Amino acid sequence: MNWNGIVAIWRFEMARFFRSIVQSIVSPVLSTSLYFVVFGAAIGSRIEEVEGVSYGAFIVPGLIMLTVLQQSIQNAGFGIYFPKFIGTIFEVLSAPLSAFEIVLGYVGAAATKSLMIGCIILGTSFFFVDITIQHPVWMIGFLVLTAVSFALLGFILGIWARSFEQLNLVPLLVVTPLVFLGGSFYSVTMLPPFWQTVSMFNPVLYLVSGFRWAFFGMADVPIAASLAAIVFFTGACLAVVWWMFRTGYRLKS
């Protein structure tokens, strides 16, 4: 294992992250604060509690998950797309690094960034609501698995994209709607029976539900199903990345 090469990629990506500190950290924190103000004040005044949890606290896991998903995809996607765009990807591919080591460097950096922002969002939430985390180890586990899996998805999108527009297409038109419709700001049990059934086909629901269970001990789906969903998604992304490197899909042309 070429740890020097992995750390070099990781440090390069982290340096780029800290060079744009306002865009990378301040912007997500401000956006999340606005969510607390808008949803907490406007909707929270009408929905005081959801299954015994105050609405302001109830939306915290969803807000963290929303931010972590977006940041993981964005950072990993841009991290691999930009070398393709300026032509330096061939230097990375010709370096004494295996495909696994390259992925580990880029995905590890993207996951680290999103985890940092997720922790900052969690800390920010304590200024707005009172939160008690019932299962902190599970909370960290779900957060890490989610960050890694969606960083892998972002890495795939970065290789697939031929333009910046394509790079943002899937996150904006697919991932973000799935997060909003995945129980981030409401419990699926509040929906009519038909829409409850439809929601079960939303993969993000299982992530949000498992993460919320780690906070409050309540979930819309069984915790085992949430774990199975995130493990399956991670495995599927790893399989796609392996295929891309094996065939050189949009990497060597």
DABEL-V152483 format. One record per residue. SS is DSSP state (h for helix, s for strand, l for the rest). PHI is phi in whole degrees, 0 to 359 (* if undefined). Layout:
SS PHI
SS PHI
This chain:
l *
l 273
h 293
h 297
h 293
h 298
h 295
h 297
h 296
h 299
h 293
h 298
h 293
h 292
h 296
h 296
h 298
h 282
h 289
l 248
h 298
h 294
h 291
h 281
h 242
h 298
h 298
h 298
h 295
h 296
h 298
h 294
h 299
h 294
h 300
h 298
h 294
h 290
h 289
h 294
h 278
h 285
h 276
l 299
l 289
l 260
l 243
l 287
s 221
s 233
l 54
l 85
s 248
s 301
h 298
h 300
h 286
h 299
l 276
h 301
h 302
h 295
h 294
h 296
h 296
h 302
h 293
h 296
h 300
h 296
h 291
h 298
h 295
h 297
h 291
h 291
h 297
h 292
h 300
h 267
h 289
h 298
h 300
h 295
h 294
h 263
l 90
l 274
h 298
h 291
h 292
h 293
h 292
h 273
l 290
l 287
l 230
l 281
h 300
h 298
h 291
h 296
h 298
h 299
h 293
h 289
h 292
h 299
h 294
h 296
h 295
h 299
h 298
h 293
h 294
h 300
h 293
h 300
h 293
h 294
h 297
h 299
h 297
h 296
h 296
l 293
l 283
l 251
l 220
l 269
l 232
l 237
l 266
l 286
l 231
h 298
h 294
h 296
h 300
h 295
h 299
h 297
h 295
h 294
h 299
h 295
h 299
h 293
h 296
h 279
h 293
h 297
h 298
h 298
h 299
h 298
h 296
h 295
h 286
h 290
l 293
l 254
l 205
h 295
h 294
h 295
h 299
h 264
h 294
h 294
h 301
h 282
h 265
h 240
h 293
h 300
h 299
h 296
h 292
h 293
l 265
l 256
l 81
l 294
l 241
l 200
l 267
h 299
h 295
h 279
l 272
l 297
h 307
h 298
h 286
h 297
h 294
h 298
h 297
l 294
l 268
l 270
h 297
h 292
h 304
h 292
h 289
h 296
h 296
h 296
h 293
h 292
h 299
h 297
h 278
h 244
l 74
l 234
l 209
l 277
l 228
l 302
h 298
h 297
h 293
h 297
h 296
h 298
h 295
h 290
h 293
h 296
h 296
h 297
h 297
h 296
h 295
h 298
h 296
h 293
h 298
h 301
h 296
h 298
h 287
h 293
h 265
l 74
l 303
l 54
l 248
l 249
l 225
